Amino acid sequence: MPAETLNSDAIRIDLSGDWLLASADNSHASTIALPGDVHSALQRAGIIADPYHGRNEAEVQWVAHKEWVLERTVAIDRGDLEGHWYLDFESIDTIASVFVNDRLVLKADNCFRRHRPDVSEALVAGENRIRIVLHSAIAEGARRQAAQPFYVPYHEGNSPIANGNMLRKPQCHFGWDWNIAIAPLGVYGSLALCRLETARIEHVATRQVWLEDGSVDLQVTVTLFARDPGIIPIHFELDGVRERLDCAVGAGETRVIHVFTVPEPRRWWPAGSGEQALSILTVETPEESVTRQIGFRTIELVTDKDEAGSRFAFRVNGREIFCRGANWIPADALMSRVTPEAVEDLLRSAVDANMNMIRVWGGGFYEPDWFYDLCDRLGLLVWQDFMFACNLYPSTPDFLENVRAEVDYQVKRLSSHPSIALWCGDNELVGALNWFEESRKDRDRYLVSYDRLNRTVEAAMKAACPEAVWWPSSPSVGHLDFGDAWHADGAGDMHYWSVWHENKSFDNYRTVRPRFCSEFGFQSYTSMPVIRQFAEARDLNIASPVMEAHQKNAGGNERIAGTMFRYFRFPKDFPSFVYLSQIQQGLAIRTAVDYWRSLKPHCMGTLYWQLNDTWPVASWSSLDYGGHWKAMHYMARRFFQPVAVAAIPSADGRDIAFSMVNDTAGPVTVELQTFLVSLDGGRQPLFAAAGSCSPDRAATLVTIAATDIPAQALLFWSFEASNGMRGEGHYVHGTYKALDLSPSGLGIEAAPRPDGSFDVTVSSTGLALHVMIEADIEGRYSDNAFDLTLGEKKTVRFTPKAPFEGDATPRLSVYDLESCQGRG
């Protein structure tokens, strides 16, 4: 929902819609729909091809090197011209000059700030021409780098377009090891021409003061802006309780505070821990209305010292919550393609996979208000980075002042959301001090520069919202500790990348004991239906130029293939290669999550990298571009279940412990059944066990010797908890490639249902491991990436994303480990 809606009595001219678009050199001209980006407008006009298709990325990079002019006219009656007028831009990306009737009214250089320049002196009765000149961010980055007192390095691997660190613009716009490098530019969010009446609302912020009797005072602070002194009535309404204040305002900003006392507040809880109770707060003046969703809750970051170092746990409403989730990157590389409906689908997919937290990563955007409204309603806690990632940044006074204003605006805009759990200073900037030759040679200079930036962010955040939870950087051991948080697992949050970037085995995840792992990941290819959207039949080879253009991590393809050699027999064809890459991705992340959850409460959070994609690309995501679930997302739904059982081998491989973890507030009893399964799919009972697990704890249910599993056999299990949660899994003592699997004999049938979905039945005449169903149309499966033993059948529900036309059924493929292997 929009943050503000003006009533019809005030004059607010909505400037969204079609504008004229032309390059400054007049070599290209078209129209652009605002809000939107230039690349999308040029594609719609046929001037450029789809940047995401084939190798078109290189063919469209010229766009960001040019200046672009956006124009439209607005008619204002002479009788309405009196008073003060201003433009209202929610976000301009990024370096821009704005003119009204050829008078410069704004120079913008921060994509993360709202701009409201006064245009009263520039307007005339009748037609008024508004012109926005979007300057090249590439040229401006180079100019600002040259003006620095010393060189400020950036990560060339992530940013093939240089000097993005000079600008307050999404850093992934300059590339990344999962993003297209085209440096988009445009105007986003709401845009309008408004007349200022008595005063306008700048900010609505809230603070909750919890009292000893269980009631809460909701302090509402409204910041008003006026040109002249006056009196303005303000209505405050909370859940139908409406009160009016007549407020005096002076020239400039005036703050008005109103308090609601809520005797018995319903608490807001993260998903899986309770209801997402929300109240609606409305602040109205005669000209405008601002609405905020309020969730009554307390939140703390627990960092107490203990025998291992210090803790890192979130305490919500007095209860410590184990955070299960993933990292969020922008929903699309091009803002014109982002829709609330598609974003909601991605966030619902997170909750459907038993997640309760996402981390909004620091190389993208502070997301729009409606994004956080969705998180509030879905119960997704948000770890919110400030937008600095993987580079070093300037610390000149003008840059720091720009950052201070950005932080002030964003924190005041977002801090009322109950979903916001933590504000983090940046992503990996402490580590970046060791990445560049310049900072290694002169660490003191660059460390002081970083500290100035980090302290500016912290001070501005605390000034805007003193009670907000602050964490200096991710990963970080703690405040004013500039050591290695990638491999230090005793305190703070950790990014653990040794398995992917250092090519370690999956078992390596069990060599560290994080207090909270906020990044770790393993790549896979995007799914076949998505690949076919950007690649032709001739391109369906991992080494083809098109597939390599859709792999942005140096050495990524080799690492995926090398891992297959380590664990699996090599796949027989391209679709099998894609399938197997997704299975091994899910197994990698499951290995980490199963072990780290078993350490609870030593470890209190795992956020894998990453939830979503910005375009169709090989990446660490569990959701394809467009929202389709990869194999890992189906696995995540199981390994993130609040009550779960996992088989975890000892470090020496001699024993296998069944760990049970309970993230619920009540004790549970877990009943476990185990089986030995032969390579032809036959199964025989091994043993049964039962145990209880305390609330919010993990415990070992039973331990067996690895020798209890015969050679060429697998350990299968199923469990049921007393709260109704259940699950199953298997364990291979060794590698899958060592198994001489018999033919699985997979069969698949689909039957339509009256509601437009399909019942898909998969059968097996042998052992079918990691069975993956794939349709030629987009949709969601009730289950996938599951196992079948000899003679088993499983029926899952397939729901197409769009209604399926006619009586036909979708074309279905089915993969499993045995059938994807090449044969001699």
Phi, psi and omega in degrees: 000149177291150182290329184223144174225120179275145180282169189288343182284334179276160178265111176224112182263112180289125182261007177288157182123198185280131172240157170287142180230131177209147172289151184297334178271007177062022178278341179218141179214144180193206172235161177225136176270118178256142001291147181172179183243158186292318181302316180296322178296317180293325177293316180299328181277356181079012181280325172234157176277170178303117182299336185276347186271140175053231178249033183292342180311311182294332184280346183248002184292342178298334185302317185285351178273348182262162167267145183233138183246127179245130184222150169199166177244154179225131179265133178231126178292149181301324181290339180267355189284341182297153175094192184258134180239149177212153170273149181230104179247120179290322181200126173244126184250103350224314182267114189215150168240130183245130182238143169238118184051045177068010175260128179291122181244347182201135165243115185252144178211027180214113181293343188258015178239147173276139182242128181226067183287143175286132181233017186303317185284344184268342185279152176227161173292136182100217184283135176234131182261122176255128183231126176248121176258114177268109182280158180292119176294330180294314179294319182291324177298317178296319180296317182289325176299317180296335182271356182289149177294336172209158184296135180246106189285156176230163184277105185294330179294321178277333187236078176297337170269124194283155164068023175296337180291350177282345192241149174271078185214150178310124185292331180288352175295340182265012182121193167165175182277020170212000187242154174286142185253088180227003176045067182300160176212149183172194177232126189237160178073199184283150175213136187201162170248123190232149171262129179278118176275234181294311181200158175241158178274122176270312182216149166234114180238153180230155175220138179256125176247109183273132184257162186297333181276007179091352176279170181221137171265121175264108178271119181253119179250119179252125175260121180251149175237131179225153173273328184227156176298151180183183177239133180225131175280138177234129173259129174251131180224130176231112178049047176089347175275116189239131180224150183242138172235135171262114192246135173276135177237146174255175176296135184096213184265140175230135178253134179238131181243131175230145184239129169255131173260123181250109187295317184228077183291137170280130187278144171269133180236154171296159180306133178088351182247356182157186184279158177261070181290129183230142173247154181250121177254131177233134174240122185236139164244175178300340185256336187206166181220133178241131181244138176230141170274128181244128173242121182279116180196158171250150178214137179225152169256117184269118180231035181297148175291146173213187187293336181268345183151262173206151186282167172211096185214144176266131178247114182249125181053037177084359182242132178286131184247123172286125185269120180245120182181204187208169178270138180257130171245170182308146184292340178202152177289337180241125188296330180298337183270355181278131175231147176302325181295317180291322178294319178300322178298319179295315181291323176295325176297325176297312180295321180296338176265022174068028175273151175230005178210144166233153175250116176280104191290149191280012177250011182242238182243153152288121189287163181291165183306318184295335176297312181287330171301318177297315179298321176302311185290328183273347181080028178266110170300145181240117165275112187253111171283148160282156195274074173220131185209127161060014176229174163262159188226157178296159173227027177289155184304321181292321179294316182293325178292322176298317179295317180302315180294322177298312181296317179302314181294312186291321181292317178295325180292322194250344193292342179285346183290128178295338181289335182290113183260328188202144171250124184245135188299325184185175175249111167066023179286330177295315177297325181298338176301336181260001186270341190244144180302319183298315183283334175290324181285329184225063187299322182302314182300312185284330176293317177297319179298315177298317182298323177299315179296312184297321179290326176297315179298313182298314183296319180293321178296315183290330176291323182283327183207086187302331184272358181294149179276127184245138171226132194291325185196165174226122000278157179209139174284331179161183184298133177057027173247113186254033181272190184277107178264004177282329184239356178269115187248018182267343185204158175071197177257157189232142165251119183245107187241013185295328181293316180279298190287333180256005175059038177277164180287164177300326179301337182299334176302333182272009176265354179236155183231077184294151169281328177196117181259109186265354172206133168191147184193168176213138186279157165214171173278152174290157191291158185304314179301328178283319178303321182292346176285334183240353184235145174273170182303323182292344183269357188280069177210133186302330183266006180290152180303324180292315179295324178290329176291339178256030171225109189260354180265120182302125181080005184297315180298319180295324181288321176299312181294319180298324178293322177299318178298329183287322191245336190229161165284146190291142184290158190275337184205178185298311178301323178292324177298315179297313179303310185294327177298324180286325178294314182291329174300311181296322179294323179299309184291324177298321179303314180293310185296316180302315183289313184293326175294328180292345180272355182306134010266009175302313174257134183231024175179140174223117177241105183281159175260117006216166181285311195229172178241153178268343179195171183286114190201153169292129185198185180270005187288155172260349174244129175296161168303125186103347173100355178300139180280123168285173179304321184297329182290324174294321176294320181299322178302328179276313185282349174261005180302138184306323171246121186218157176233137180221147175264121186234117180286152175289166184300326180271359177078005184277331184236159175230120181258135171268110179267135171244137181234140183231107178264011181265169183275358180239156177292152177226151169254134183244127174254126187243133173241132179239155183217152166260131182240126179280170185287349173264004174098357177291145182230143176223143182299143176253297176198165174238152179209158177217150179198164179249151180228129182291163177300140174053045180217166170238152180206158175273125180280311181198153177235136178236162176279140179300333179292348176289348178259111181297157174301146180060037173220159179240152176263117176252154175210160169220153180217158172220133179260159183293344177268008176097348179287144182212166179186180181206168179186180175218161181226135177248121179273090186129217181243154177295328184292341179281351183273124175273077185292138172281160179306135184277338177060045182291139171230152182217137177222149178231138178232128181290153177242158183300333183275005179094354175271180182225139169271118182251120182251125177247132179236159182218138174258007178210206179268119180242110182259138176056055180290128183232119177267140179220132178254163179275003175232159181288146178175182184236141179253144177293335174201156178195170181056051182245176181249150171229141173254182187308122175078004182279150171233150176218133178249126178239158180264127175251121180246109179299148179294322176240151180305139181272128186278141174075194182266000183290160175249154179295152174282125186245141171241154177222134181239152165210175188297317183291314186286343179274351183283146172286151181238153178283000000 
